Amino acid sequence: MTPMSDVEIRDRAYALWEQAGRPEGQDMAFWMMAERELSAQAEPQAAQAATPQADEAAMPTQPLPDQDMTDMSEPEMSGDERTDEQPLH
């Protein structure tokens, strides 16, 4: 998990403070709210990055019925395309 920066917390705390009507003397309360919000947002992102995507796990191992898998050769290239074997001129 990436640590939150003071700038991120400050910006979020300021937005929360403005939304609440700019009350005086509650700076620490808004700072703590901002930390909690940002931390809650970061946790699901870290968990998602640590686990494989559901789409990848659900990918079929067999071709779909509408896929023609008879020709698995490399596609032919036009004269405009280069390969690694072609020298640069």
TAJO-V281802 format. One line per field, one symbol per residue. psi: psi as a letter, one per 40 degrees, with the letter a starting at -180 (. if undefined). A space follows every 10 residues. Layout:
# TAJO-V281802
psi = ???
This chain:
# TAJO-V281802
psi = hhiiiddddd ddddddddde efiiefdddd dddddddddd ddddddddde iiiddddehi eiiidehhed geiiiiiiee iiidehih.
